[in-house]
Amino acid sequence: MTAPHQLFIFSRFFRRFRAMARILAFNRKEWSAVEHHVEWFQFTLPIDQTIGPEALRALWMRACGSTNVSVQRNSRTILGRRTPVYSLRASARLSGLAVIEARLRGLMQEARLNSKLTAVVR
């Protein structure tokens, strides 16, 4: 290999390494922020509907206008049946809750999710 070619390969490797370092640093910061999230909303879906974590997180980010969010799915017994309960979490400093709730309801309706949304009272 020639020296310019080796330099090109090293340069490409270094750019990828730097990009990965930035992603890891962001993820570490994001995970530390997740520890301080509080639950703002819960909802259930009919038995014939579901939503994946990535789609739910994207919907929640759009609703509250922040990327500092997390979602969770647990299973509970409701009326004698195991039912998935979805939790939407974000910073405790989240403001404009009424606007966020209206936007969330609109986005869920747009996604054709027949949810029973409940605001978690703090």
DSSP file (Angstrom, degrees, kcal/mol; ACC not computed):
  #  RESIDUE AA STRUCTURE BP1 BP2  ACC     N-H-->O    O-->H-N    N-H-->O    O-->H-N    TCO  KAPPA ALPHA  PHI   PSI    X-CA   Y-CA   Z-CA
    1    1 A M              0   0    0      0, 0.0     2,-0.2     0, 0.0     0, 0.0   0.000 360.0 360.0 360.0 149.3    0.0    0.0    0.0
    2    2 A T     >  -     0   0    0      1,-0.1     4,-2.3     4,-0.0     5,-0.2  -0.508 360.0-112.0 -87.4 161.0    1.1    3.5   -0.6
    3    3 A A  H  > S+     0   0    0      1,-0.2     4,-2.4     2,-0.2     5,-0.2   0.898 116.2  51.1 -61.4 -43.6    1.4    6.1    2.1
    4    4 A P  H  > S+     0   0    0      0, 0.0     4,-2.2     0, 0.0    -1,-0.2   0.891 110.9  50.1 -62.3 -36.6   -1.6    8.2    0.8
    5    5 A H  H  > S+     0   0    0      2,-0.2     4,-2.3     1,-0.2    -2,-0.2   0.913 110.9  48.2 -66.7 -42.0   -3.8    5.1    0.8
    6    6 A Q  H  X S+     0   0    0     -4,-2.3     4,-2.7     1,-0.2     5,-0.2   0.895 110.8  52.0 -63.3 -40.0   -2.8    4.2    4.3
    7    7 A L  H  X S+     0   0    0     -4,-2.4     4,-2.8     2,-0.2    -2,-0.2   0.896 108.5  51.1 -62.7 -40.7   -3.5    7.7    5.4
    8    8 A F  H  X S+     0   0    0     -4,-2.2     4,-2.6     2,-0.2    -2,-0.2   0.929 111.5  46.9 -62.8 -45.9   -6.9    7.6    3.8
    9    9 A I  H  X S+     0   0    0     -4,-2.3     4,-2.5     2,-0.2    -2,-0.2   0.918 114.5  46.9 -63.2 -44.1   -7.7    4.3    5.7
   10   10 A F  H  X S+     0   0    0     -4,-2.7     4,-2.9     2,-0.2    -2,-0.2   0.915 112.0  51.0 -62.9 -42.4   -6.4    5.7    9.0
   11   11 A S  H  X S+     0   0    0     -4,-2.8     4,-2.3     2,-0.2    -2,-0.2   0.916 111.4  47.3 -61.8 -43.8   -8.4    8.9    8.4
   12   12 A R  H  X S+     0   0    0     -4,-2.6     4,-2.1     2,-0.2    -1,-0.2   0.915 113.5  48.4 -64.0 -43.4  -11.6    6.9    7.7
   13   13 A F  H  X S+     0   0    0     -4,-2.5     4,-2.7     1,-0.2    -2,-0.2   0.918 111.0  50.7 -60.8 -44.9  -11.0    4.7   10.8
   14   14 A F  H  X S+     0   0    0     -4,-2.9     4,-2.7     1,-0.2    -2,-0.2   0.899 108.9  50.9 -63.3 -41.1  -10.4    7.8   13.0
   15   15 A R  H  X S+     0   0    0     -4,-2.3     4,-2.4     2,-0.2    -1,-0.2   0.921 112.8  46.3 -62.5 -43.4  -13.6    9.5   11.8
   16   16 A R  H  X S+     0   0    0     -4,-2.1     4,-2.5     2,-0.2    -2,-0.2   0.904 111.9  51.2 -64.9 -40.7  -15.6    6.3   12.6
   17   17 A F  H  X S+     0   0    0     -4,-2.7     4,-2.4     2,-0.2    -2,-0.2   0.927 111.0  48.0 -61.5 -45.3  -13.9    6.0   16.0
   18   18 A R  H  X S+     0   0    0     -4,-2.7     4,-2.2     2,-0.2    -2,-0.2   0.906 110.8  51.3 -61.9 -42.3  -14.7    9.6   16.8
   19   19 A A  H  X S+     0   0    0     -4,-2.4     4,-2.2     1,-0.2    -1,-0.2   0.915 110.9  48.0 -62.1 -42.7  -18.3    9.2   15.8
   20   20 A M  H  X S+     0   0    0     -4,-2.5     4,-2.8     1,-0.2    -1,-0.2   0.892 109.2  53.5 -65.0 -39.0  -18.6    6.1   18.0
   21   21 A A  H  X S+     0   0    0     -4,-2.4     4,-2.4     1,-0.2    -1,-0.2   0.903 109.2  49.0 -62.3 -40.4  -17.0    7.9   20.9
   22   22 A R  H  X S+     0   0    0     -4,-2.2     4,-2.5     2,-0.2    -2,-0.2   0.914 111.4  49.5 -64.9 -42.1  -19.6   10.7   20.5
   23   23 A I  H  X S+     0   0    0     -4,-2.2     4,-2.9     2,-0.2    -2,-0.2   0.927 112.2  47.6 -62.5 -45.0  -22.5    8.2   20.4
   24   24 A L  H  X S+     0   0    0     -4,-2.8     4,-2.4     2,-0.2    -1,-0.2   0.902 111.9  49.8 -63.8 -40.5  -21.2    6.4   23.5
   25   25 A A  H  X S+     0   0    0     -4,-2.4     4,-2.2    -5,-0.2    -1,-0.2   0.915 112.6  47.6 -64.2 -41.9  -20.8    9.7   25.4
   26   26 A F  H  X S+     0   0    0     -4,-2.5     4,-3.2     2,-0.2    -2,-0.2   0.932 111.9  49.8 -64.0 -45.3  -24.3   10.8   24.4
   27   27 A N  H  X S+     0   0    0     -4,-2.9     4,-3.0     2,-0.2    -2,-0.2   0.891 110.1  50.6 -61.7 -39.2  -25.7    7.4   25.5
   28   28 A R  H  X S+     0   0    0     -4,-2.4     4,-2.0     2,-0.2    -1,-0.2   0.929 113.6  45.0 -63.4 -43.9  -23.9    7.6   28.8
   29   29 A K  H  X S+     0   0    0     -4,-2.2     4,-1.7     2,-0.2    -2,-0.2   0.913 114.1  50.0 -64.9 -42.0  -25.4   11.1   29.3
   30   30 A E  H  X S+     0   0    0     -4,-3.2     4,-2.0     1,-0.2    -2,-0.2   0.912 110.0  50.1 -63.1 -43.7  -28.8    9.9   28.2
   31   31 A W  H  X S+     0   0    0     -4,-3.0     4,-1.2     1,-0.2    -1,-0.2   0.880 108.8  51.4 -64.5 -37.6  -28.8    6.9   30.5
   32   32 A S  H  < S+     0   0    0     -4,-2.0     4,-0.4     1,-0.2    -1,-0.2   0.865 110.5  49.9 -67.6 -32.0  -27.8    9.0   33.5
   33   33 A A  H >< S+     0   0    0     -4,-1.7     3,-1.4     1,-0.2    -2,-0.2   0.857 102.2  61.8 -71.1 -34.2  -30.7   11.3   32.6
   34   34 A V  H >< S+     0   0    0     -4,-2.0     3,-2.0     1,-0.3    -1,-0.2   0.846  92.2  65.7 -60.6 -34.1  -33.1    8.3   32.4
   35   35 A E  T 3< S+     0   0    0     -4,-1.2    -1,-0.3     1,-0.3    -2,-0.2   0.777 102.1  49.2 -59.0 -25.6  -32.4    7.6   36.1
   36   36 A H  T <  S+     0   0    0     -3,-1.4    56,-0.6    -4,-0.4    -1,-0.3   0.235  85.3 120.8-101.1  13.4  -34.1   10.9   37.0
   37   37 A H  E <   -A   91   0A   0     -3,-2.0     2,-0.3    54,-0.2    54,-0.2  -0.467  46.0-156.3 -76.6 148.7  -37.3   10.3   34.9
   38   38 A V  E     -A   90   0A   0     52,-3.1    52,-2.0    -2,-0.1     2,-0.5  -0.886  26.4-103.3-119.1 156.1  -40.7   10.3   36.4
   39   39 A E  E     +A   89   0A   0     -2,-0.3    50,-0.2    50,-0.2     3,-0.1  -0.671  39.8 168.6 -81.2 126.1  -43.8    8.7   35.0
   40   40 A W  E     +     0   0A   0     48,-2.9    80,-2.9    -2,-0.5     2,-0.3   0.755  62.5  16.8-105.5 -36.7  -46.2   11.2   33.5
   41   41 A F  E     -AB  88 119A   0     47,-1.5    47,-2.8    78,-0.3     2,-0.3  -0.973  53.6-168.1-140.1 152.5  -48.7    9.0   31.7
   42   42 A Q  E     +AB  87 118A   0     76,-2.4    76,-3.2    -2,-0.3     2,-0.3  -0.962  15.6 172.6-130.3 150.8  -49.8    5.4   31.5
   43   43 A F  E     -AB  86 117A   0     43,-2.0    43,-2.9    -2,-0.3     2,-0.3  -0.993  19.2-149.9-154.7 159.2  -52.0    3.7   29.0
   44   44 A T  E     -AB  85 116A   0     72,-0.7    72,-1.8    -2,-0.3    41,-0.1  -0.861  13.4-147.9-120.8 160.4  -53.4    0.4   27.9
   45   45 A L        -     0   0    0     39,-0.5    70,-0.1    -2,-0.3    68,-0.0  -0.887  31.3 -90.8-123.1 156.5  -54.4   -0.8   24.4
   46   46 A P    >   -     0   0    0      0, 0.0     3,-2.1     0, 0.0    -1,-0.1  -0.209  46.9-101.7 -59.8 161.3  -57.0   -3.2   23.2
   47   47 A I  T 3  S+     0   0    0      1,-0.3    -2,-0.0    36,-0.0     0, 0.0   0.751 121.1  54.9 -60.4 -25.7  -56.0   -6.8   23.0
   48   48 A D  T 3  S+     0   0    0      2,-0.0     2,-0.3     0, 0.0    -1,-0.3   0.360 101.5  71.1 -91.9   6.0  -55.6   -6.6   19.2
   49   49 A Q    <   +     0   0    0     -3,-2.1     2,-0.3    65,-0.1    -4,-0.1  -0.910  50.7 161.3-124.0 151.5  -53.2   -3.6   19.3
   50   50 A T        -     0   0    0     -2,-0.3     2,-0.3     2,-0.0    -3,-0.0  -0.964  19.3-152.3-154.6 165.2  -49.6   -3.1   20.3
   51   51 A I        -     0   0    0     -2,-0.3    -2,-0.0    -6,-0.0    -6,-0.0  -0.989  20.8-124.6-144.4 137.9  -46.8   -0.6   19.8
   52   52 A G     >  -     0   0    0     -2,-0.3     4,-2.4     1,-0.1     5,-0.2  -0.340  28.0-109.6 -78.3 162.8  -43.1   -1.3   19.8
   53   53 A P  H  > S+     0   0    0      0, 0.0     4,-2.5     0, 0.0     5,-0.2   0.863 115.9  50.2 -63.9 -37.2  -40.7    0.6   22.1
   54   54 A E  H  > S+     0   0    0      2,-0.2     4,-2.3     1,-0.2     5,-0.2   0.940 113.7  44.6 -67.7 -45.4  -39.0    2.6   19.3
   55   55 A A  H  > S+     0   0    0      2,-0.2     4,-2.2     1,-0.2    -1,-0.2   0.899 115.3  48.8 -64.4 -40.5  -42.3    3.7   17.8
   56   56 A L  H  X S+     0   0    0     -4,-2.4     4,-2.5     2,-0.2    -2,-0.2   0.909 111.1  49.3 -66.4 -42.0  -43.7    4.6   21.2
   57   57 A R  H  X S+     0   0    0     -4,-2.5     4,-2.6    -5,-0.2    -2,-0.2   0.907 111.0  50.3 -63.7 -41.2  -40.5    6.5   22.2
   58   58 A A  H  X S+     0   0    0     -4,-2.3     4,-2.1     2,-0.2    -2,-0.2   0.906 111.7  48.1 -62.8 -42.2  -40.7    8.5   18.9
   59   59 A L  H  X S+     0   0    0     -4,-2.2     4,-2.2     2,-0.2    -2,-0.2   0.922 113.0  47.7 -63.6 -44.5  -44.4    9.3   19.5
   60   60 A W  H  X S+     0   0    0     -4,-2.5     4,-2.3     2,-0.2     6,-0.2   0.878 109.8  52.8 -65.7 -39.7  -43.6   10.4   23.1
   61   61 A M  H  X>S+     0   0    0     -4,-2.6     4,-1.6     1,-0.2     5,-1.0   0.913 110.7  47.7 -62.7 -41.9  -40.7   12.5   22.0
   62   62 A R  H  <5S+     0   0    0     -4,-2.1    -2,-0.2     1,-0.2    -1,-0.2   0.898 111.2  51.9 -64.4 -39.5  -42.9   14.3   19.4
   63   63 A A  H  <5S+     0   0    0     -4,-2.2    -2,-0.2     1,-0.2    -1,-0.2   0.913 121.3  29.4 -65.5 -43.6  -45.6   14.8   22.1
   64   64 A C  H  <5S-     0   0    0     -4,-2.3    -1,-0.2     2,-0.2    -2,-0.2   0.504 100.9-126.8 -99.8  -3.2  -43.4   16.4   24.7
   65   65 A G  T  <5S+     0   0    0     -4,-1.6     2,-0.3    -5,-0.2    -3,-0.2   0.833  73.0 103.3  67.7  32.5  -40.8   18.0   22.3
   66   66 A S      < -     0   0    0     -5,-1.0    -1,-0.2    -6,-0.2    -2,-0.2  -0.991  62.2-151.4-145.1 149.3  -37.8   16.4   24.0
   67   67 A T  S    S+     0   0    0     -2,-0.3     2,-1.9     1,-0.1    -6,-0.1   0.520  82.0  91.5 -93.7  -7.7  -35.4   13.6   23.3
   68   68 A N        +     0   0    0     -7,-0.1    23,-0.7     2,-0.0     2,-0.3  -0.476  67.6 111.1 -86.6  66.8  -34.9   13.1   27.1
   69   69 A V  E     -C   90   0A   0     -2,-1.9     2,-0.3    21,-0.2    21,-0.2  -0.868  45.9-163.3-133.9 164.3  -37.7   10.6   27.5
   70   70 A S  E     -C   89   0A   0     19,-2.1    19,-2.9    -2,-0.3     2,-0.3  -0.982   5.2-154.3-146.4 157.2  -38.1    6.9   28.2
   71   71 A V  E     -C   88   0A   0     -2,-0.3     2,-0.3    17,-0.2    17,-0.2  -0.906   8.8-171.3-129.8 158.0  -40.9    4.4   27.8
   72   72 A Q  E     -C   87   0A   0     15,-1.9    15,-3.1    -2,-0.3     2,-0.5  -0.996  11.6-153.8-149.8 148.2  -41.7    1.2   29.6
   73   73 A R  E     +C   86   0A   0     -2,-0.3     2,-0.3    13,-0.2    13,-0.2  -0.987  20.2 169.7-127.7 122.6  -44.1   -1.7   29.2
   74   74 A N  E     -C   85   0A   0     11,-2.6    11,-3.5    -2,-0.5     2,-0.5  -0.801  28.4-125.1-121.6 166.8  -45.2   -3.8   32.1
   75   75 A S  E     +C   84   0A   0     -2,-0.3     2,-0.3     9,-0.3     7,-0.1  -0.959  30.2 173.6-116.9 132.5  -47.9   -6.4   32.5
   76   76 A R  E     -C   83   0A   0      7,-2.8     7,-3.7    -2,-0.5     2,-0.7  -0.921  36.2-111.5-131.7 158.7  -50.6   -6.2   35.1
   77   77 A T  E     +C   82   0A   0     -2,-0.3     2,-0.5     5,-0.3     5,-0.2  -0.837  39.1 175.4 -91.3 117.0  -53.7   -8.2   35.9
   78   78 A I  E >  S-C   81   0A   0      3,-3.0     3,-1.3    -2,-0.7    -2,-0.0  -0.987  70.9 -13.0-125.7 121.2  -56.7   -6.0   35.1
   79   79 A L  T 3  S-     0   0    0     -2,-0.5    -1,-0.1     1,-0.3     3,-0.1   0.881 130.6 -53.1  54.1  42.1  -60.2   -7.5   35.5
   80   80 A G  T 3  S+     0   0    0      1,-0.2     2,-0.4    -3,-0.1    -1,-0.3   0.546 119.5 102.7  76.9   8.2  -58.7  -11.0   35.7
   81   81 A R  E <  S- C   0  78A   0     -3,-1.3    -3,-3.0    -5,-0.0     2,-0.4  -0.976  76.4-116.2-128.2 137.1  -56.7  -10.6   32.5
   82   82 A R  E     - C   0  77A   0     -2,-0.4    -5,-0.3    -5,-0.2    -7,-0.0  -0.581  43.2-178.6 -69.4 122.5  -52.9  -10.0   32.0
   83   83 A T  E     - C   0  76A   0     -7,-3.7    -7,-2.8    -2,-0.4     2,-0.3  -0.981  28.4-120.6-129.1 134.1  -52.8   -6.6   30.2
   84   84 A P  E     - C   0  75A   0      0, 0.0   -39,-0.5     0, 0.0     2,-0.5  -0.577  25.9-161.8 -72.2 134.1  -49.8   -4.6   29.0
   85   85 A V  E     -AC  44  74A   0    -11,-3.5   -11,-2.6    -2,-0.3     2,-0.4  -0.982   5.8-151.0-119.1 122.2  -49.5   -1.2   30.6
   86   86 A Y  E     -AC  43  73A   0    -43,-2.9   -43,-2.0    -2,-0.5     2,-0.4  -0.759   7.4-158.1 -96.0 136.5  -47.3    1.3   28.9
   87   87 A S  E     -AC  42  72A   0    -15,-3.1   -15,-1.9    -2,-0.4     2,-0.5  -0.942   4.2-155.6-117.0 136.6  -45.6    4.1   30.8
   88   88 A L  E     -AC  41  71A   0    -47,-2.8   -48,-2.9    -2,-0.4   -47,-1.5  -0.955  20.2-176.4-112.1 122.7  -44.3    7.3   29.4
   89   89 A R  E     +AC  39  70A   0    -19,-2.9   -19,-2.1    -2,-0.5     2,-0.3  -0.866  12.3 149.1-123.5 151.1  -41.5    8.9   31.4
   90   90 A A  E     -AC  38  69A   0    -52,-2.0   -52,-3.1    -2,-0.3   -21,-0.2  -0.918  52.7 -42.8-160.6-176.3  -39.6   12.2   31.2
   91   91 A S  E >   -A   37   0A   0    -23,-0.7     3,-1.5    -2,-0.3   -54,-0.2  -0.197  47.2-124.7 -57.4 147.0  -37.8   14.7   33.3
   92   92 A A  T 3  S+     0   0    0    -56,-0.6    -1,-0.1     1,-0.3   -55,-0.1   0.688 110.6  63.8 -65.9 -17.5  -39.5   15.8   36.5
   93   93 A R  T 3  S+     0   0    0      2,-0.0    -1,-0.3     0, 0.0    -2,-0.1   0.254  70.5 139.2 -91.4  12.4  -39.2   19.4   35.2
   94   94 A L    <   -     0   0    0     -3,-1.5     2,-0.3    -4,-0.0     3,-0.2  -0.356  34.1-168.2 -58.5 129.7  -41.5   18.7   32.2
   95   95 A S        +     0   0    0      1,-0.2     5,-0.1   -31,-0.1    -2,-0.0  -0.790  55.2  45.0-122.3 166.0  -43.8   21.7   31.8
   96   96 A G     >  +     0   0    0     -2,-0.3     4,-2.4     3,-0.1     3,-0.3   0.898  60.8 168.4  71.6  42.3  -46.9   22.4   29.7
   97   97 A L  H  >  +     0   0    0      1,-0.2     4,-2.8     2,-0.2     5,-0.2   0.843  69.8  54.3 -60.4 -38.2  -48.5   19.1   30.7
   98   98 A A  H  > S+     0   0    0      2,-0.2     4,-2.1     1,-0.2    -1,-0.2   0.909 111.8  45.0 -64.4 -40.8  -51.9   20.0   29.4
   99   99 A V  H  > S+     0   0    0     -3,-0.3     4,-2.6     2,-0.2    -2,-0.2   0.909 113.7  49.9 -67.1 -42.6  -50.5   20.9   25.9
  100  100 A I  H  X S+     0   0    0     -4,-2.4     4,-2.8     1,-0.2    -2,-0.2   0.912 110.4  50.2 -62.8 -42.9  -48.4   17.7   26.0
  101  101 A E  H  X S+     0   0    0     -4,-2.8     4,-2.6     2,-0.2    -1,-0.2   0.918 111.4  47.9 -63.2 -43.0  -51.4   15.6   26.9
  102  102 A A  H  X S+     0   0    0     -4,-2.1     4,-2.2     2,-0.2    -2,-0.2   0.919 113.9  47.0 -63.7 -43.1  -53.5   17.1   24.1
  103  103 A R  H  X S+     0   0    0     -4,-2.6     4,-2.6     2,-0.2    -2,-0.2   0.905 112.0  51.2 -64.1 -41.2  -50.7   16.5   21.6
  104  104 A L  H  X S+     0   0    0     -4,-2.8     4,-2.3     2,-0.2    -2,-0.2   0.920 109.8  48.8 -62.5 -45.3  -50.1   13.0   22.9
  105  105 A R  H  X S+     0   0    0     -4,-2.6     4,-2.2     1,-0.2    -1,-0.2   0.908 112.4  49.4 -61.6 -41.5  -53.8   12.1   22.5
  106  106 A G  H  X S+     0   0    0     -4,-2.2     4,-2.6     2,-0.2    -2,-0.2   0.912 111.4  48.2 -63.6 -43.5  -53.8   13.6   19.0
  107  107 A L  H  X S+     0   0    0     -4,-2.6     4,-1.9     2,-0.2    -2,-0.2   0.867 111.7  49.9 -66.2 -36.4  -50.7   11.6   18.0
  108  108 A M  H  <>S+     0   0    0     -4,-2.3     5,-3.0     2,-0.2    -1,-0.2   0.896 111.8  47.8 -69.1 -39.1  -52.2    8.4   19.4
  109  109 A Q  H ><5S+     0   0    0     -4,-2.2     3,-1.4     3,-0.2    -2,-0.2   0.912 110.4  52.2 -65.8 -41.6  -55.4    9.0   17.5
  110  110 A E  H 3<5S+     0   0    0     -4,-2.6    -2,-0.2     1,-0.3    -1,-0.2   0.864 109.7  49.2 -60.6 -36.9  -53.4    9.7   14.3
  111  111 A A  T 3<5S-     0   0    0     -4,-1.9    -1,-0.3    -5,-0.1    -2,-0.2   0.413 116.1-120.0 -82.1   1.8  -51.5    6.4   14.8
  112  112 A R  T < 5 +     0   0    0     -3,-1.4     2,-0.7     1,-0.2    -3,-0.2   0.855  59.2 153.7  60.2  38.6  -55.0    4.7   15.3
  113  113 A L      < -     0   0    0     -5,-3.0     2,-1.9    -6,-0.1    -1,-0.2  -0.887  38.1-151.5 -97.6 116.9  -54.1    3.5   18.8
  114  114 A N        +     0   0    0     -2,-0.7     2,-0.1    -3,-0.1   -65,-0.1  -0.533  36.6 170.0 -86.4  72.3  -57.3    3.1   20.8
  115  115 A S        -     0   0    0     -2,-1.9     2,-0.7   -70,-0.1   -70,-0.2  -0.437  42.6-140.5 -90.0 157.6  -55.7    3.9   24.1
  116  116 A K  E     -B   44   0A   0    -72,-1.8   -72,-0.7    -2,-0.1     2,-0.3  -0.876  34.2-163.7-110.9  92.5  -57.0    4.5   27.6
  117  117 A L  E     -B   43   0A   0     -2,-0.7     2,-0.4   -74,-0.2   -74,-0.2  -0.606  10.4-173.7 -86.6 134.9  -54.6    7.2   28.6
  118  118 A T  E     -B   42   0A   0    -76,-3.2   -76,-2.4    -2,-0.3     2,-0.4  -0.995  20.0-136.1-128.9 129.2  -54.2    8.2   32.2
  119  119 A A  E     -B   41   0A   0     -2,-0.4     2,-0.6   -78,-0.2   -78,-0.3  -0.688  24.2-127.7 -79.9 134.2  -52.2   11.1   33.6
  120  120 A V        -     0   0    0    -80,-2.9     2,-0.3    -2,-0.4    -1,-0.0  -0.746  24.0-132.6 -84.9 120.9  -50.2   10.1   36.6
  121  121 A V              0   0    0     -2,-0.6   -80,-0.0     1,-0.1    -1,-0.0  -0.587 360.0 360.0 -79.1 131.7  -50.9   12.6   39.4
  122  122 A R              0   0    0     -2,-0.3    -1,-0.1   -82,-0.0    -2,-0.0   0.335 360.0 360.0-113.7 360.0  -47.8   13.9   41.2
